[in-house]
Amino acid sequence: MTNTNKEIPYKIYLEESEMPKEWYNVRADMKEKPAPLLNPQTLKPMTAQELGEVFCEELVQQELDDKNAYIPIPQEIRDFYKMYRPSPLVRAYCLEKKLDTPAKIYYKFEGNNTSGSHKLNSAIAQAYYAKKQGLKGVTTETGAGQWGTALSMACAYLELDCKVYMVKCSYEQKPFRREVMRTYGANVTPSPSETTAVGRKILADHPGTSGSLGCAISEAVEVATSTPGYRYVLGSVLNQVLLHQSVIGLETKAALDKYQITPDIIIGCAGGGSNLGGLISPFMGEKLRGEKDYRFIAVEPASCPSFTRGKFAYDFCDTGMVTPLQKMYTLGNNFIPSASHAGGLRYHGMSAVLSQLYHDGLMEAVSVEQTSVFEAAEMFARVEGILPAPESSHAIRIAIDEAMKCKETGEEKTIVFGLTGTGYFDMMSYEKFNDGIMKDYIPTDEELAAGFAGIPKFPGNEF
């Protein structure tokens, strides 16, 4: 709860000198570490050498590091961050008034850059390490397009080639997001495609598919590993990405501490886990060390419920089964979610870090239908003046729900949520909601069972 007599400004900004100089690695404080990535052929932990065939060398070291709590942010990356960071922590006074709630609501707004989302925090880091290694370019996947846009920007800045495989339904739903990537020089291909062997196989197995992040990852990895001078980079899920995104939580905590504010509830949308992990990391660190206690809530779409209906098991991170095995909450690598409008949350698995924290009971998870998400998005837009991304609006939905519980009980809880980006490239989604033709889709138990059937079976991977 808030412990201050100071008047809280509408927006809390940090000074440039107060920006984080180090990323925080929550794994260092976890008693139960995330399980290691496994080589699918040997079922042994992946070595740095093996991972280095796919990822940049420095990023491999960050991926494997579960000992060092703080990792210095290179000056070149900090200088880039200054173009759009620190981002504001906003007191949602207007939303509080609209809800007539005693709750105090804050949101960390990550949409103040051309990519329109938090993704740039990791994109510039990964592009920097690729450039430092002397590579020609990188390949990646993107769902809704925020990550692809962010990586395109970072690569343009550092003069790297960028090849993006964009989930087909988002490629078709969001042509302007695609064109922003192309404006920054990226080559954008709808996935699954005929340009890769794995893409052709997926199309043969799933004719007419709208694609998934798992499909796009497979294609991007194939191109990276078969093209000299290229490596693959990923916008979520991996340990290294949560590390880079910790700047969100570090800034949020510094802004709250400035006014002696202690949140009760911290909420984030969850697809692969990058923004949620980044937002909660320093607060989770305090909880793990026994210094403070917080309630953490991950919000995912009911159409792709990895946490709430998935299995905690080793699985491939991609549909084509070319990546290492990761222990995570998963719906199965061959699960193809419906073409919902939360494109960035349509991933079959979840971060190993967040999966372990959830498995250990240190955080909660809920799933919500997309029509209720867009109801919350429109309410927020009308009173707070920002059109939120569909992904971000999952967090808004639960923040509103928790604030209304406070109204019922009279409790003055302090709620913080991550507003990960803007929705100005998502107007086709808003159009369908406004026209009343948006439908909710919840996979049946039978559909989920089909996905679980694809999870690799080997001793110790029972679920």
C-alpha positions in Angstrom: 0.0 0.0 0.0 1.0 3.7 -0.3 2.9 5.0 2.6 3.4 8.7 1.9 1.9 12.1 2.5 3.4 13.5 -0.7 1.1 14.5 -3.5 1.5 11.9 -6.2 2.0 13.5 -9.7 0.0 12.2 -12.7 3.3 11.0 -14.2 6.4 9.9 -12.2 9.6 10.3 -14.2 13.0 9.4 -13.2 16.0 11.6 -13.9 18.4 10.4 -16.6 21.0 9.8 -13.8 18.5 7.5 -12.0 18.2 5.1 -15.0 19.4 1.5 -14.3 23.1 0.9 -15.1 22.7 -2.9 -14.6 20.1 -5.5 -15.5 18.7 -7.6 -12.7 18.9 -11.4 -13.1 16.1 -12.8 -10.9 17.5 -16.4 -11.4 20.3 -15.5 -9.0 17.8 -15.2 -6.1 15.7 -18.3 -7.1 16.1 -21.2 -4.7 14.6 -23.5 -7.4 16.4 -22.6 -10.6 14.8 -23.0 -14.0 15.6 -26.3 -15.5 18.4 -26.2 -18.1 17.7 -26.3 -21.9 18.2 -29.8 -23.2 19.7 -31.0 -26.4 16.8 -32.9 -28.0 19.2 -35.6 -29.4 21.2 -36.3 -26.3 18.7 -35.1 -23.6 21.7 -33.5 -21.9 21.9 -29.8 -20.9 22.9 -27.6 -23.9 26.4 -26.4 -23.8 27.6 -22.9 -24.6 29.2 -24.2 -27.8 25.9 -25.8 -28.9 23.9 -22.7 -28.2 26.5 -20.5 -29.9 25.5 -22.1 -33.2 22.1 -20.4 -32.9 22.6 -17.4 -30.6 25.2 -14.7 -30.3 28.1 -15.6 -28.0 27.5 -12.9 -25.3 23.8 -13.7 -25.2 24.6 -17.4 -24.6 26.5 -16.4 -21.5 23.6 -14.4 -20.3 21.2 -17.2 -21.1 23.2 -19.6 -18.9 24.0 -17.3 -16.0 21.9 -18.1 -12.9 24.6 -16.9 -10.4 25.1 -13.1 -11.0 22.3 -11.0 -9.8 23.4 -7.9 -11.7 24.9 -7.6 -15.1 26.2 -4.3 -16.4 24.4 -2.6 -19.3 27.0 -1.6 -21.9 27.3 2.2 -22.3 26.2 2.0 -26.0 22.9 0.4 -25.0 22.4 2.9 -22.2 22.9 5.7 -24.7 20.3 4.1 -27.0 17.9 3.7 -24.1 18.1 7.5 -23.4 16.2 8.1 -26.6 13.0 6.8 -25.0 13.8 5.9 -21.4 13.1 6.4 -18.6 9.4 5.6 -19.4 6.7 7.1 -17.2 4.9 5.5 -14.3 1.4 6.9 -14.6 -1.2 7.3 -11.8 -4.5 6.3 -13.4 -6.5 9.0 -11.6 -9.1 9.1 -14.3 -9.6 5.4 -14.3 -9.9 5.4 -10.5 -12.6 8.0 -10.7 -14.5 6.2 -13.4 -14.5 3.0 -11.4 -15.2 4.9 -8.1 -12.7 2.6 -6.4 -10.6 3.3 -3.3 -7.8 1.4 -5.1 -4.8 3.3 -6.3 -3.9 2.3 -9.9 -0.5 2.8 -11.6 0.7 1.7 -15.0 4.2 1.6 -16.4 3.8 2.9 -20.0 6.2 1.3 -22.5 4.7 2.7 -25.7 6.8 5.9 -26.0 9.0 4.8 -28.9 8.4 4.1 -32.6 8.1 0.4 -32.1 5.1 1.2 -29.8 6.1 -1.4 -27.1 8.6 -2.6 -24.5 10.2 -4.9 -27.1 12.9 -2.3 -28.0 14.6 -2.9 -24.6 15.8 -6.3 -25.6 16.0 -5.7 -29.4 18.7 -3.1 -29.1 20.7 -5.3 -26.7 20.5 -8.4 -28.9 21.4 -6.4 -32.0 24.3 -4.8 -30.2 25.8 -8.1 -29.3 25.3 -9.4 -32.8 27.1 -6.3 -34.2 29.9 -6.7 -31.6 30.4 -10.3 -32.7 30.9 -9.1 -36.3 27.8 -10.7 -37.7 26.1 -9.7 -41.0 22.5 -10.0 -39.7 19.9 -11.7 -37.6 16.7 -13.6 -38.1 13.6 -13.6 -35.9 9.9 -14.3 -35.6 7.1 -11.8 -34.7 3.5 -12.3 -33.7 1.6 -9.0 -33.5 4.6 -7.2 -34.9 5.9 -5.2 -32.0 9.0 -7.4 -31.7 9.7 -7.4 -35.4 9.3 -3.6 -35.5 11.6 -3.1 -32.5 14.3 -5.4 -34.0 14.0 -3.7 -37.4 14.7 -0.4 -35.7 17.6 -1.7 -33.7 19.2 -3.3 -36.8 18.7 -0.2 -38.8 20.5 1.8 -36.1 23.4 -0.6 -36.0 23.4 -1.3 -39.8 22.6 -5.0 -39.5 20.5 -7.1 -41.9 17.1 -8.2 -40.4 14.9 -11.1 -41.6 11.5 -11.4 -40.0 9.1 -14.2 -40.1 5.7 -12.8 -39.2 2.8 -15.0 -38.1 0.5 -15.2 -41.1 -2.7 -14.0 -39.4 -1.0 -11.0 -38.0 0.8 -10.3 -41.3 -2.7 -10.1 -42.9 -4.4 -8.3 -40.0 -1.7 -5.7 -39.4 -0.3 -4.6 -42.8 0.9 -1.2 -41.4 3.0 -2.9 -38.7 4.5 -4.9 -41.5 5.3 -1.8 -43.5 7.0 -0.1 -40.5 9.4 -3.0 -40.5 10.0 -2.7 -44.2 10.6 1.0 -43.8 13.4 0.2 -41.3 14.9 -2.1 -43.9 13.7 -5.6 -42.7 12.7 -8.4 -45.0 9.3 -9.6 -43.8 7.8 -13.0 -44.7 4.4 -14.4 -43.7 4.8 -17.6 -41.7 4.5 -20.5 -42.4 6.0 -20.0 -45.8 7.3 -21.8 -48.8 10.8 -20.3 -48.3 12.0 -22.9 -45.7 11.9 -26.7 -45.5 10.1 -26.5 -42.1 7.6 -24.0 -43.4 6.7 -26.2 -46.3 6.3 -29.2 -43.9 4.0 -27.2 -41.6 1.9 -26.1 -44.6 1.6 -29.7 -45.7 0.6 -30.9 -42.3 -1.8 -27.9 -41.6 -3.2 -26.7 -44.9 -4.6 -23.1 -44.7 -3.2 -22.6 -41.2 -3.1 -19.0 -39.9 0.3 -19.8 -38.3 1.7 -19.4 -34.8 4.8 -18.1 -33.1 6.0 -21.7 -32.9 5.9 -21.9 -36.7 7.6 -18.6 -37.2 10.4 -19.5 -34.8 11.1 -22.7 -36.7 11.5 -20.8 -39.9 13.7 -18.1 -38.4 16.0 -20.7 -36.7 16.4 -22.7 -40.0 17.4 -19.6 -41.9 19.8 -18.4 -39.2 21.6 -21.8 -38.9 21.9 -22.3 -42.6 23.1 -18.8 -43.5 26.7 -17.8 -42.8 27.1 -14.7 -40.7 23.6 -14.8 -39.2 22.3 -15.7 -35.8 18.7 -16.1 -34.4 17.3 -13.7 -31.9 14.1 -14.1 -29.9 11.7 -11.4 -28.5 10.4 -13.3 -25.4 10.6 -16.6 -23.5 14.4 -16.8 -23.1 16.3 -16.0 -19.9 18.3 -13.3 -21.7 15.2 -11.5 -22.8 13.7 -11.3 -19.3 17.1 -10.0 -18.2 17.0 -7.1 -20.6 13.4 -6.3 -19.8 14.2 -6.0 -16.1 14.8 -2.3 -16.9 11.0 -2.0 -16.8 10.7 -3.3 -13.2 13.9 -1.5 -12.0 12.5 1.8 -13.2 9.1 1.1 -11.8 10.5 0.2 -8.4 12.7 3.3 -8.4 9.7 5.6 -9.3 7.6 4.0 -6.5 10.4 4.2 -4.0 10.7 7.9 -4.8 7.3 8.4 -3.2 7.5 5.6 -0.6 4.8 3.6 -2.5 4.6 -0.1 -1.9 2.3 -2.0 -4.4 0.0 -4.7 -3.2 -0.7 -6.3 -6.6 1.5 -6.3 -9.8 -0.2 -7.4 -13.0 1.2 -8.1 -16.5 -0.1 -9.8 -19.6 1.6 -13.1 -20.4 2.4 -14.7 -23.8 6.0 -15.8 -23.7 6.8 -13.8 -20.5 9.1 -11.0 -21.5 7.2 -7.9 -20.2 5.7 -9.7 -17.2 9.1 -11.1 -16.2 10.7 -7.7 -16.7 8.1 -5.8 -14.7 8.0 -8.2 -11.7 11.7 -9.2 -11.5 13.0 -6.7 -8.8 9.8 -7.1 -6.8 10.0 -10.9 -7.1 13.6 -10.6 -6.0 12.5 -9.0 -2.7 9.9 -11.7 -2.2 12.4 -14.4 -2.9 14.9 -12.9 -0.4 12.1 -12.6 2.2 12.3 -8.8 2.3 8.7 -7.9 1.2 5.7 -9.7 -0.1 3.6 -8.9 -3.2 0.8 -10.5 -5.2 1.8 -11.2 -8.8 -0.8 -11.9 -11.5 -0.1 -13.2 -15.0 -2.9 -12.6 -17.4 -3.2 -14.8 -20.6 -5.8 -15.2 -23.3 -8.4 -18.0 -22.8 -7.6 -19.0 -26.4 -4.0 -19.8 -25.6 -3.9 -20.7 -21.8 -0.4 -22.0 -21.2 -0.3 -21.3 -17.5 -3.9 -22.0 -16.6 -4.4 -25.2 -18.7 -0.9 -26.2 -19.8 1.4 -28.9 -18.6 4.7 -28.3 -16.8 7.1 -30.3 -18.9 10.0 -30.2 -21.3 8.9 -29.3 -24.8 10.2 -27.8 -28.0 10.0 -24.0 -28.2 8.9 -24.2 -31.9 6.4 -26.2 -34.0 9.1 -27.6 -36.3 11.0 -29.1 -33.4 14.4 -27.7 -34.3 15.0 -25.7 -31.1 16.3 -27.0 -27.7 13.9 -28.5 -25.2 12.8 -26.1 -22.5 10.9 -27.0 -19.3 7.9 -24.7 -19.2 4.2 -24.6 -19.0 3.2 -25.6 -22.5 0.2 -26.5 -24.6 2.3 -28.7 -26.9 4.6 -27.5 -29.7 2.1 -28.5 -32.3 -0.8 -26.5 -30.7 -2.0 -23.9 -33.2 -4.1 -21.3 -31.4 -7.1 -19.6 -32.9 -6.5 -16.4 -34.9 -7.3 -14.2 -31.9 -6.5 -10.5 -31.8 -3.9 -10.8 -29.1 -1.2 -11.8 -31.6 1.7 -11.3 -29.3 0.2 -13.7 -26.8 -0.4 -16.6 -29.2 2.5 -18.8 -28.0 2.2 -22.4 -26.9 4.7 -22.1 -24.1 5.9 -19.8 -21.3 9.3 -18.5 -20.0 11.2 -21.1 -18.0 11.8 -18.5 -15.3 8.1 -17.6 -14.9 7.1 -21.3 -15.3 9.3 -22.2 -12.3 8.0 -19.3 -10.2 4.4 -20.2 -11.0 5.0 -23.9 -10.3 6.5 -22.9 -6.9 3.4 -20.9 -6.0 5.1 -17.5 -6.1 2.7 -16.0 -8.6 -0.9 -16.5 -9.9 -2.3 -16.8 -13.4 -5.7 -16.1 -14.9 -7.1 -16.4 -18.4 -9.6 -14.0 -20.0 -11.8 -13.9 -23.1 -11.0 -11.4 -25.8 -14.3 -9.6 -25.8 -13.9 -8.7 -22.1 -10.4 -7.6 -22.9 -11.6 -5.2 -25.5 -14.3 -3.9 -23.2 -11.6 -3.0 -20.7 -9.4 -1.5 -23.5 -12.1 0.9 -24.7 -12.9 2.0 -21.1 -9.2 2.7 -20.6 -8.8 4.5 -23.9 -11.8 6.8 -23.1 -10.7 7.8 -19.7 -6.9 7.6 -19.8 -6.4 8.9 -23.4 -4.2 6.0 -24.6 -5.3 3.4 -27.0 -3.8 0.2 -25.6 -2.5 -2.8 -27.5 -4.7 -5.9 -27.2 -2.0 -7.7 -25.4 -1.6 -4.9 -22.8 -5.4 -4.8 -22.4 -5.3 -8.3 -20.7 -3.5 -6.6 -17.8 -6.0 -3.7 -17.9 -8.9 -6.2 -17.6 -7.6 -7.7 -14.4 -6.5 -4.4 -13.0 -10.0 -3.2 -13.4 -11.4 -6.4 -11.9 -9.1 -6.1 -8.8 -10.0 -2.4 -8.4 -13.7 -3.3 -8.4 -13.0 -5.9 -5.7 -11.5 -3.1 -3.6 -14.7 -1.1 -4.2 -16.7 -4.0 -2.8 -14.5 -4.5 0.2 -13.5 -0.9 0.8 -9.8 -1.9 0.8 -7.3 0.8 -0.4 -4.9 -1.5 -2.3 -2.2 -0.2 -4.6 -2.3 -1.9 -8.0 0.5 -1.6 -10.6 0.2 -3.0 -14.1 2.3 -3.0 -17.3 0.9 -1.1 -20.2 3.3 -2.7 -22.7 2.4 -0.8 -25.8 -0.1 1.1 -28.0 -2.8 -0.3 -30.2 -2.7 2.1 -33.1 -1.8 -0.8 -35.5 -4.6 -3.0 -34.1 -7.6 -1.1 -35.5 -8.9 -4.1 -37.4 -9.3 -5.8 -34.1 -11.0 -2.7 -32.6 -13.3 -2.6 -35.7 -14.4 -6.2 -35.2 -15.1 -5.5 -31.5 -17.0 -2.3 -32.3 -19.1 -4.0 -35.0 -20.0 -6.7 -32.6 -18.6 -9.5 -34.7 -15.6 -10.4 -32.4 -16.0 -13.9 -31.0 -14.5 -15.6 -28.0 -12.8 -18.9 -28.5 -11.8 -21.3 -25.8 -10.1 -24.6 -26.8 -11.8 -27.8 -25.8 -10.1 -30.4 -23.6 -9.9 -32.6 -26.7 -8.1 -29.9 -28.6 -5.7 -29.4 -25.8 -5.1 -33.1 -25.5 -4.1 -33.2 -29.1 -1.5 -30.6 -28.4 -0.2 -32.4 -25.3 0.2 -35.5 -27.4 3.1 -33.8 -29.2 5.1 -33.1 -26.0 8.3 -35.3 -26.2 8.1 -38.4 -24.1 11.2 -39.6 -22.3 12.1 -40.7 -18.8 11.7 -37.8 -16.3 9.3 -35.8 -18.6 6.1 -37.2 -17.2 3.3 -34.8 -16.7 
